[in-house]
Amino acid sequence: MKIHKKTLIKSNSPRSNTRTHAAEFDTLRFNQHVHNIFKTITAAALGLSLLTACSGNSGNSAAPSGENGLRTLRVANMTGQPDQYADFIGQQQGIFEKHGINLQTTEFVAGINTVDSIVTGTADTGLLADFAAVNRFGNTLEATNLVIFSDLSSSTTTSGGIYVAPEYADDLSKLADSAGWITNIGTVAEYYNWQAQTYLGLDPDMQKVVQASDSPTTLALVQNGGASAIVASGSQAEKGEEYGWVKAAEAKDVNIHISAYLITTKDFAAANTDLLADYLTALDESVQYLNDHLDESAKAISERFGVDEEIFKSNWAQYNIKFGLSEEGAANLDNVNEWAFEHGKFPTEYNIRQFYFKDAAEKAFPGSTDVDLSGVNQ
């Protein structure tokens, strides 16, 4: 399954009456002949396109070679995530080419879109955060061909926090009888809310939820009193304060933690283990370059993605980026998976480790690949 270039996105990689009737008849026959030829060519082209698409979706062939013998790897980037910035800096500095990779990236604004692009065969790899990972695997147990082939990052949110409507600021226990917490069902927002409610000493099972799938809906709920609490940061936090909402707790105190992982399909991983290992090595070098040249990189990223340089540097500092497959990373997924199952996010209990592919990480970073897969049926 794969993605090409970009879909939301920015992309790197760019026809007398008897004689008159006879003449008209000949013209019609000619036009019909041309039309039939065109239909035949179109049908043939469509058939070739479908054949190519089906072949691509199988995911079991080696990645194609690009110019100068480089192996093509198509990456689905989620907007504003660390792999997007590292991919960009690595491309800019020729790091991926040095490792024999023709990197092609596509940008998506939502994590679900990056995963779908891999599933549908328009991308080879991308990022998936912890809650999204356990939810995706848990709801596609019998059908998924996805695997986790490396840890990517872990971070603890330090900006924003828990915001409540002003009438609840002095007595948070009243939130149980309020309009409810803003969430986006099926996303990490549910997990954030649970962490926040637990931190405040509230019973999560007694809290109502209000669905909001995008930022405009969220802000409308805050403004018109359609909700009573939210975990927010950035512009949402600023708007909440503008509308009179009160910060009940700092994000850093709540300890809202999120980890991200790199995924691909099982078939692609098996056929392209060396390529994935080289990608991890190049990605790590790109991260190191970005860290060592932070001001220069922040300027380039700001010009390319429109992110304020200082905001980028502040956000980047929150990430602990480390490649491999660690036992610590797997234990985090175990905990999130247990919570998700207990809260009815998927019907069948399962072991997230059965969806690990260890070979590429072990080849690139043996020292940080210590995940325990003993007894796991893969």
Contacts in CASP RR format, 6 or more apart in sequence:
PFRMAT RR
TARGET T0000
AUTHOR 0000-0000-0000
METHOD contacts of the structure
MODEL  1
MKIHKKTLIKSNSPRSNTRTHAAEFDTLRFNQHVHNIFKTITAAALGLSL
LTACSGNSGNSAAPSGENGLRTLRVANMTGQPDQYADFIGQQQGIFEKHG
INLQTTEFVAGINTVDSIVTGTADTGLLADFAAVNRFGNTLEATNLVIFS
DLSSSTTTSGGIYVAPEYADDLSKLADSAGWITNIGTVAEYYNWQAQTYL
GLDPDMQKVVQASDSPTTLALVQNGGASAIVASGSQAEKGEEYGWVKAAE
AKDVNIHISAYLITTKDFAAANTDLLADYLTALDESVQYLNDHLDESAKA
ISERFGVDEEIFKSNWAQYNIKFGLSEEGAANLDNVNEWAFEHGKFPTEY
NIRQFYFKDAAEKAFPGSTDVDLSGVNQ
1 57 0 8 1.000
1 59 0 8 1.000
1 117 0 8 1.000
1 118 0 8 1.000
1 119 0 8 1.000
1 120 0 8 1.000
1 121 0 8 1.000
1 122 0 8 1.000
1 123 0 8 1.000
1 145 0 8 1.000
1 265 0 8 1.000
1 268 0 8 1.000
2 56 0 8 1.000
2 57 0 8 1.000
2 59 0 8 1.000
2 74 0 8 1.000
2 117 0 8 1.000
2 118 0 8 1.000
2 120 0 8 1.000
2 121 0 8 1.000
2 122 0 8 1.000
2 123 0 8 1.000
2 124 0 8 1.000
3 74 0 8 1.000
3 75 0 8 1.000
3 76 0 8 1.000
3 106 0 8 1.000
3 114 0 8 1.000
3 117 0 8 1.000
3 118 0 8 1.000
3 120 0 8 1.000
3 121 0 8 1.000
3 122 0 8 1.000
3 123 0 8 1.000
3 124 0 8 1.000
4 74 0 8 1.000
4 104 0 8 1.000
4 106 0 8 1.000
4 122 0 8 1.000
4 123 0 8 1.000
5 11 0 8 1.000
5 13 0 8 1.000
5 104 0 8 1.000
5 105 0 8 1.000
5 106 0 8 1.000
6 105 0 8 1.000
6 106 0 8 1.000
6 107 0 8 1.000
6 108 0 8 1.000
7 106 0 8 1.000
7 107 0 8 1.000
7 108 0 8 1.000
7 113 0 8 1.000
7 117 0 8 1.000
8 79 0 8 1.000
8 107 0 8 1.000
8 108 0 8 1.000
8 109 0 8 1.000
8 113 0 8 1.000
9 106 0 8 1.000
9 107 0 8 1.000
9 108 0 8 1.000
10 107 0 8 1.000
10 304 0 8 1.000
10 305 0 8 1.000
11 104 0 8 1.000
11 105 0 8 1.000
11 106 0 8 1.000
11 107 0 8 1.000
12 88 0 8 1.000
12 91 0 8 1.000
12 103 0 8 1.000
12 104 0 8 1.000
12 105 0 8 1.000
13 102 0 8 1.000
13 103 0 8 1.000
13 104 0 8 1.000
13 105 0 8 1.000
55 61 0 8 1.000
56 121 0 8 1.000
57 120 0 8 1.000
57 121 0 8 1.000
58 267 0 8 1.000
59 121 0 8 1.000
59 265 0 8 1.000
59 267 0 8 1.000
59 268 0 8 1.000
59 271 0 8 1.000
60 267 0 8 1.000
60 268 0 8 1.000
60 270 0 8 1.000
60 271 0 8 1.000
61 271 0 8 1.000
62 71 0 8 1.000
62 271 0 8 1.000
62 272 0 8 1.000
62 275 0 8 1.000
63 71 0 8 1.000
63 72 0 8 1.000
63 73 0 8 1.000
63 124 0 8 1.000
63 268 0 8 1.000
63 272 0 8 1.000
63 275 0 8 1.000
64 71 0 8 1.000
64 72 0 8 1.000
65 71 0 8 1.000
65 72 0 8 1.000
66 72 0 8 1.000
66 102 0 8 1.000
67 102 0 8 1.000
69 100 0 8 1.000
70 97 0 8 1.000
70 100 0 8 1.000
70 101 0 8 1.000
70 102 0 8 1.000
71 100 0 8 1.000
71 101 0 8 1.000
71 102 0 8 1.000
71 272 0 8 1.000
71 275 0 8 1.000
72 101 0 8 1.000
72 102 0 8 1.000
72 104 0 8 1.000
73 96 0 8 1.000
73 101 0 8 1.000
73 102 0 8 1.000
73 103 0 8 1.000
73 104 0 8 1.000
73 124 0 8 1.000
73 125 0 8 1.000
73 275 0 8 1.000
73 279 0 8 1.000
74 104 0 8 1.000
74 105 0 8 1.000
74 106 0 8 1.000
74 122 0 8 1.000
74 123 0 8 1.000
74 124 0 8 1.000
74 125 0 8 1.000
75 83 0 8 1.000
75 87 0 8 1.000
75 103 0 8 1.000
75 104 0 8 1.000
75 105 0 8 1.000
75 106 0 8 1.000
75 123 0 8 1.000
75 124 0 8 1.000
75 125 0 8 1.000
75 126 0 8 1.000
76 105 0 8 1.000
76 106 0 8 1.000
76 108 0 8 1.000
76 113 0 8 1.000
76 114 0 8 1.000
76 115 0 8 1.000
76 117 0 8 1.000
76 118 0 8 1.000
76 122 0 8 1.000
76 123 0 8 1.000
76 125 0 8 1.000
76 126 0 8 1.000
76 127 0 8 1.000
77 83 0 8 1.000
77 84 0 8 1.000
77 87 0 8 1.000
77 105 0 8 1.000
77 106 0 8 1.000
77 107 0 8 1.000
77 108 0 8 1.000
77 114 0 8 1.000
77 126 0 8 1.000
77 127 0 8 1.000
78 84 0 8 1.000
78 107 0 8 1.000
78 108 0 8 1.000
78 109 0 8 1.000
78 110 0 8 1.000
78 111 0 8 1.000
78 113 0 8 1.000
78 114 0 8 1.000
78 126 0 8 1.000
78 127 0 8 1.000
79 107 0 8 1.000
79 108 0 8 1.000
79 109 0 8 1.000
80 305 0 8 1.000
80 307 0 8 1.000
81 127 0 8 1.000
81 260 0 8 1.000
82 152 0 8 1.000
82 153 0 8 1.000
82 260 0 8 1.000
82 287 0 8 1.000
82 316 0 8 1.000
82 319 0 8 1.000
82 321 0 8 1.000
83 126 0 8 1.000
83 127 0 8 1.000
83 152 0 8 1.000
83 260 0 8 1.000
83 262 0 8 1.000
83 283 0 8 1.000
84 105 0 8 1.000
84 107 0 8 1.000
84 305 0 8 1.000
85 290 0 8 1.000
85 297 0 8 1.000
85 301 0 8 1.000
85 305 0 8 1.000
85 312 0 8 1.000
85 316 0 8 1.000
86 283 0 8 1.000
86 286 0 8 1.000
86 287 0 8 1.000
86 290 0 8 1.000
86 321 0 8 1.000
87 96 0 8 1.000
87 103 0 8 1.000
87 105 0 8 1.000
87 283 0 8 1.000
87 286 0 8 1.000
88 105 0 8 1.000
88 300 0 8 1.000
88 301 0 8 1.000
88 304 0 8 1.000
88 305 0 8 1.000
89 95 0 8 1.000
89 286 0 8 1.000
89 289 0 8 1.000
89 290 0 8 1.000
89 297 0 8 1.000
89 300 0 8 1.000
89 301 0 8 1.000
90 96 0 8 1.000
90 103 0 8 1.000
90 282 0 8 1.000
90 285 0 8 1.000
90 286 0 8 1.000
90 289 0 8 1.000
91 103 0 8 1.000
91 105 0 8 1.000
92 300 0 8 1.000
93 286 0 8 1.000
93 289 0 8 1.000
95 282 0 8 1.000
95 285 0 8 1.000
95 286 0 8 1.000
95 289 0 8 1.000
96 102 0 8 1.000
96 103 0 8 1.000
96 279 0 8 1.000
96 282 0 8 1.000
96 286 0 8 1.000
98 282 0 8 1.000
99 278 0 8 1.000
99 279 0 8 1.000
99 281 0 8 1.000
99 282 0 8 1.000
100 278 0 8 1.000
101 275 0 8 1.000
101 278 0 8 1.000
101 279 0 8 1.000
101 282 0 8 1.000
103 279 0 8 1.000
106 117 0 8 1.000
106 122 0 8 1.000
106 123 0 8 1.000
108 114 0 8 1.000
108 117 0 8 1.000
111 127 0 8 1.000
111 128 0 8 1.000
111 129 0 8 1.000
111 132 0 8 1.000
112 132 0 8 1.000
114 123 0 8 1.000
114 126 0 8 1.000
114 127 0 8 1.000
114 128 0 8 1.000
115 126 0 8 1.000
115 128 0 8 1.000
115 132 0 8 1.000
115 136 0 8 1.000
115 146 0 8 1.000
115 263 0 8 1.000
117 123 0 8 1.000
118 124 0 8 1.000
118 125 0 8 1.000
118 126 0 8 1.000
118 146 0 8 1.000
118 263 0 8 1.000
118 264 0 8 1.000
118 265 0 8 1.000
119 145 0 8 1.000
119 146 0 8 1.000
119 265 0 8 1.000
124 264 0 8 1.000
124 268 0 8 1.000
124 272 0 8 1.000
125 149 0 8 1.000
125 262 0 8 1.000
125 263 0 8 1.000
125 264 0 8 1.000
125 268 0 8 1.000
125 276 0 8 1.000
125 279 0 8 1.000
126 262 0 8 1.000
126 263 0 8 1.000
126 264 0 8 1.000
127 152 0 8 1.000
127 260 0 8 1.000
127 261 0 8 1.000
127 262 0 8 1.000
127 263 0 8 1.000
128 136 0 8 1.000
128 148 0 8 1.000
128 260 0 8 1.000
128 261 0 8 1.000
128 262 0 8 1.000
128 263 0 8 1.000
129 188 0 8 1.000
129 258 0 8 1.000
129 259 0 8 1.000
129 260 0 8 1.000
129 261 0 8 1.000
130 188 0 8 1.000
130 258 0 8 1.000
130 259 0 8 1.000
130 260 0 8 1.000
130 261 0 8 1.000
130 332 0 8 1.000
130 333 0 8 1.000
130 336 0 8 1.000
131 187 0 8 1.000
131 188 0 8 1.000
131 190 0 8 1.000
131 191 0 8 1.000
131 258 0 8 1.000
131 336 0 8 1.000
131 340 0 8 1.000
132 187 0 8 1.000
132 188 0 8 1.000
133 148 0 8 1.000
133 261 0 8 1.000
133 263 0 8 1.000
133 333 0 8 1.000
133 336 0 8 1.000
133 352 0 8 1.000
134 333 0 8 1.000
134 336 0 8 1.000
134 337 0 8 1.000
134 340 0 8 1.000
134 345 0 8 1.000
134 352 0 8 1.000
135 186 0 8 1.000
135 340 0 8 1.000
135 345 0 8 1.000
135 346 0 8 1.000
136 144 0 8 1.000
136 146 0 8 1.000
137 144 0 8 1.000
137 146 0 8 1.000
137 350 0 8 1.000
137 352 0 8 1.000
137 355 0 8 1.000
138 340 0 8 1.000
138 345 0 8 1.000
138 346 0 8 1.000
138 348 0 8 1.000
138 350 0 8 1.000
139 345 0 8 1.000
139 346 0 8 1.000
140 146 0 8 1.000
141 346 0 8 1.000
141 348 0 8 1.000
141 350 0 8 1.000
144 355 0 8 1.000
145 265 0 8 1.000
145 266 0 8 1.000
145 267 0 8 1.000
146 263 0 8 1.000
146 264 0 8 1.000
146 265 0 8 1.000
146 266 0 8 1.000
146 355 0 8 1.000
147 263 0 8 1.000
147 264 0 8 1.000
147 265 0 8 1.000
147 266 0 8 1.000
147 269 0 8 1.000
147 355 0 8 1.000
147 356 0 8 1.000
147 357 0 8 1.000
148 261 0 8 1.000
148 262 0 8 1.000
148 263 0 8 1.000
148 325 0 8 1.000
148 355 0 8 1.000
148 356 0 8 1.000
148 357 0 8 1.000
149 262 0 8 1.000
149 263 0 8 1.000
149 264 0 8 1.000
149 269 0 8 1.000
149 276 0 8 1.000
149 325 0 8 1.000
149 356 0 8 1.000
149 357 0 8 1.000
149 358 0 8 1.000
149 360 0 8 1.000
149 361 0 8 1.000
150 261 0 8 1.000
150 262 0 8 1.000
150 276 0 8 1.000
150 280 0 8 1.000
150 323 0 8 1.000
150 324 0 8 1.000
150 325 0 8 1.000
150 360 0 8 1.000
150 361 0 8 1.000
150 364 0 8 1.000
150 365 0 8 1.000
151 259 0 8 1.000
151 261 0 8 1.000
151 262 0 8 1.000
151 322 0 8 1.000
151 323 0 8 1.000
151 324 0 8 1.000
151 325 0 8 1.000
151 326 0 8 1.000
151 329 0 8 1.000
151 361 0 8 1.000
151 368 0 8 1.000
152 259 0 8 1.000
152 260 0 8 1.000
152 261 0 8 1.000
152 262 0 8 1.000
152 321 0 8 1.000
152 323 0 8 1.000
153 259 0 8 1.000
153 260 0 8 1.000
153 319 0 8 1.000
153 320 0 8 1.000
153 321 0 8 1.000
153 322 0 8 1.000
154 257 0 8 1.000
154 258 0 8 1.000
154 259 0 8 1.000
154 260 0 8 1.000
154 319 0 8 1.000
154 320 0 8 1.000
154 322 0 8 1.000
154 329 0 8 1.000
154 332 0 8 1.000
155 257 0 8 1.000
155 258 0 8 1.000
155 259 0 8 1.000
155 318 0 8 1.000
155 319 0 8 1.000
155 320 0 8 1.000
156 252 0 8 1.000
156 255 0 8 1.000
156 256 0 8 1.000
156 257 0 8 1.000
156 318 0 8 1.000
157 233 0 8 1.000
157 251 0 8 1.000
157 252 0 8 1.000
157 254 0 8 1.000
157 256 0 8 1.000
157 257 0 8 1.000
157 258 0 8 1.000
157 318 0 8 1.000
158 251 0 8 1.000
158 252 0 8 1.000
158 318 0 8 1.000
159 233 0 8 1.000
159 234 0 8 1.000
159 237 0 8 1.000
159 251 0 8 1.000
159 314 0 8 1.000
160 232 0 8 1.000
160 233 0 8 1.000
160 234 0 8 1.000
160 237 0 8 1.000
160 247 0 8 1.000
160 250 0 8 1.000
160 251 0 8 1.000
161 196 0 8 1.000
161 231 0 8 1.000
161 232 0 8 1.000
161 233 0 8 1.000
161 237 0 8 1.000
161 247 0 8 1.000
161 248 0 8 1.000
161 249 0 8 1.000
161 250 0 8 1.000
161 251 0 8 1.000
161 254 0 8 1.000
161 256 0 8 1.000
162 196 0 8 1.000
162 199 0 8 1.000
162 200 0 8 1.000
162 229 0 8 1.000
162 230 0 8 1.000
162 231 0 8 1.000
162 247 0 8 1.000
162 248 0 8 1.000
162 249 0 8 1.000
162 251 0 8 1.000
162 254 0 8 1.000
163 229 0 8 1.000
163 230 0 8 1.000
163 231 0 8 1.000
163 232 0 8 1.000
163 237 0 8 1.000
163 240 0 8 1.000
163 241 0 8 1.000
163 245 0 8 1.000
163 246 0 8 1.000
163 247 0 8 1.000
163 248 0 8 1.000
164 172 0 8 1.000
164 175 0 8 1.000
164 228 0 8 1.000
164 229 0 8 1.000
164 245 0 8 1.000
164 246 0 8 1.000
164 248 0 8 1.000
165 178 0 8 1.000
165 225 0 8 1.000
165 227 0 8 1.000
165 228 0 8 1.000
165 229 0 8 1.000
165 245 0 8 1.000
165 246 0 8 1.000
166 244 0 8 1.000
166 245 0 8 1.000
166 246 0 8 1.000
167 174 0 8 1.000
168 174 0 8 1.000
168 175 0 8 1.000
168 178 0 8 1.000
168 228 0 8 1.000
168 229 0 8 1.000
169 246 0 8 1.000
169 248 0 8 1.000
172 200 0 8 1.000
172 202 0 8 1.000
172 248 0 8 1.000
173 202 0 8 1.000
175 181 0 8 1.000
175 202 0 8 1.000
175 207 0 8 1.000
175 228 0 8 1.000
175 229 0 8 1.000
176 202 0 8 1.000
176 203 0 8 1.000
176 206 0 8 1.000
176 207 0 8 1.000
176 208 0 8 1.000
178 208 0 8 1.000
178 228 0 8 1.000
178 229 0 8 1.000
179 208 0 8 1.000
179 210 0 8 1.000
179 225 0 8 1.000
179 226 0 8 1.000
179 227 0 8 1.000
179 228 0 8 1.000
180 207 0 8 1.000
180 208 0 8 1.000
180 209 0 8 1.000
180 210 0 8 1.000
180 227 0 8 1.000
180 228 0 8 1.000
180 229 0 8 1.000
181 193 0 8 1.000
181 196 0 8 1.000
181 197 0 8 1.000
181 207 0 8 1.000
181 208 0 8 1.000
181 209 0 8 1.000
181 210 0 8 1.000
181 227 0 8 1.000
181 228 0 8 1.000
181 229 0 8 1.000
181 230 0 8 1.000
182 189 0 8 1.000
182 209 0 8 1.000
182 210 0 8 1.000
182 212 0 8 1.000
182 218 0 8 1.000
182 221 0 8 1.000
182 222 0 8 1.000
182 227 0 8 1.000
182 229 0 8 1.000
182 230 0 8 1.000
183 189 0 8 1.000
183 190 0 8 1.000
183 193 0 8 1.000
183 209 0 8 1.000
183 210 0 8 1.000
183 211 0 8 1.000
183 212 0 8 1.000
184 190 0 8 1.000
184 211 0 8 1.000
184 212 0 8 1.000
184 213 0 8 1.000
185 209 0 8 1.000
185 211 0 8 1.000
186 345 0 8 1.000
188 258 0 8 1.000
189 231 0 8 1.000
190 209 0 8 1.000
190 343 0 8 1.000
190 345 0 8 1.000
191 336 0 8 1.000
191 339 0 8 1.000
191 340 0 8 1.000
192 231 0 8 1.000
192 256 0 8 1.000
193 204 0 8 1.000
193 207 0 8 1.000
193 209 0 8 1.000
193 231 0 8 1.000
194 204 0 8 1.000
194 339 0 8 1.000
194 343 0 8 1.000
195 231 0 8 1.000
195 254 0 8 1.000
195 255 0 8 1.000
195 256 0 8 1.000
196 229 0 8 1.000
196 231 0 8 1.000
196 249 0 8 1.000
196 254 0 8 1.000
196 256 0 8 1.000
197 203 0 8 1.000
197 204 0 8 1.000
197 207 0 8 1.000
198 204 0 8 1.000
199 249 0 8 1.000
199 253 0 8 1.000
199 254 0 8 1.000
199 255 0 8 1.000
200 248 0 8 1.000
200 249 0 8 1.000
210 221 0 8 1.000
210 226 0 8 1.000
210 227 0 8 1.000
212 218 0 8 1.000
212 221 0 8 1.000
212 227 0 8 1.000
215 235 0 8 1.000
215 236 0 8 1.000
218 230 0 8 1.000
218 236 0 8 1.000
219 236 0 8 1.000
219 239 0 8 1.000
219 240 0 8 1.000
221 227 0 8 1.000
222 230 0 8 1.000
222 239 0 8 1.000
222 240 0 8 1.000
222 243 0 8 1.000
222 245 0 8 1.000
223 243 0 8 1.000
229 248 0 8 1.000
230 236 0 8 1.000
230 240 0 8 1.000
230 245 0 8 1.000
231 251 0 8 1.000
231 254 0 8 1.000
231 256 0 8 1.000
232 240 0 8 1.000
233 251 0 8 1.000
237 247 0 8 1.000
241 247 0 8 1.000
257 332 0 8 1.000
259 329 0 8 1.000
259 332 0 8 1.000
259 333 0 8 1.000
261 333 0 8 1.000
262 280 0 8 1.000
264 276 0 8 1.000
264 357 0 8 1.000
266 357 0 8 1.000
269 276 0 8 1.000
269 357 0 8 1.000
269 359 0 8 1.000
269 360 0 8 1.000
270 357 0 8 1.000
273 359 0 8 1.000
273 360 0 8 1.000
273 363 0 8 1.000
274 360 0 8 1.000
274 363 0 8 1.000
276 360 0 8 1.000
277 359 0 8 1.000
277 360 0 8 1.000
277 361 0 8 1.000
277 363 0 8 1.000
277 364 0 8 1.000
278 364 0 8 1.000
280 323 0 8 1.000
280 324 0 8 1.000
280 360 0 8 1.000
280 361 0 8 1.000
280 364 0 8 1.000
280 365 0 8 1.000
281 364 0 8 1.000
283 323 0 8 1.000
284 323 0 8 1.000
284 364 0 8 1.000
284 365 0 8 1.000
287 321 0 8 1.000
289 297 0 8 1.000
290 297 0 8 1.000
290 316 0 8 1.000
294 313 0 8 1.000
294 316 0 8 1.000
295 309 0 8 1.000
298 309 0 8 1.000
298 310 0 8 1.000
298 312 0 8 1.000
298 313 0 8 1.000
298 316 0 8 1.000
299 309 0 8 1.000
301 307 0 8 1.000
301 309 0 8 1.000
301 312 0 8 1.000
302 308 0 8 1.000
302 309 0 8 1.000
302 312 0 8 1.000
322 368 0 8 1.000
323 361 0 8 1.000
323 364 0 8 1.000
323 365 0 8 1.000
323 368 0 8 1.000
324 361 0 8 1.000
324 362 0 8 1.000
324 364 0 8 1.000
324 365 0 8 1.000
324 367 0 8 1.000
324 368 0 8 1.000
324 369 0 8 1.000
325 356 0 8 1.000
325 358 0 8 1.000
325 361 0 8 1.000
325 362 0 8 1.000
325 368 0 8 1.000
325 369 0 8 1.000
325 370 0 8 1.000
325 371 0 8 1.000
326 368 0 8 1.000
326 369 0 8 1.000
326 370 0 8 1.000
326 371 0 8 1.000
327 370 0 8 1.000
327 371 0 8 1.000
327 372 0 8 1.000
329 371 0 8 1.000
330 352 0 8 1.000
330 353 0 8 1.000
330 356 0 8 1.000
330 371 0 8 1.000
330 372 0 8 1.000
333 352 0 8 1.000
333 353 0 8 1.000
334 352 0 8 1.000
334 353 0 8 1.000
337 350 0 8 1.000
337 352 0 8 1.000
340 346 0 8 1.000
341 349 0 8 1.000
351 376 0 8 1.000
351 377 0 8 1.000
353 371 0 8 1.000
353 372 0 8 1.000
353 373 0 8 1.000
353 376 0 8 1.000
354 376 0 8 1.000
354 377 0 8 1.000
354 378 0 8 1.000
355 378 0 8 1.000
356 371 0 8 1.000
356 373 0 8 1.000
356 376 0 8 1.000
356 378 0 8 1.000
358 369 0 8 1.000
358 371 0 8 1.000
358 373 0 8 1.000
361 368 0 8 1.000
361 369 0 8 1.000
362 369 0 8 1.000
END
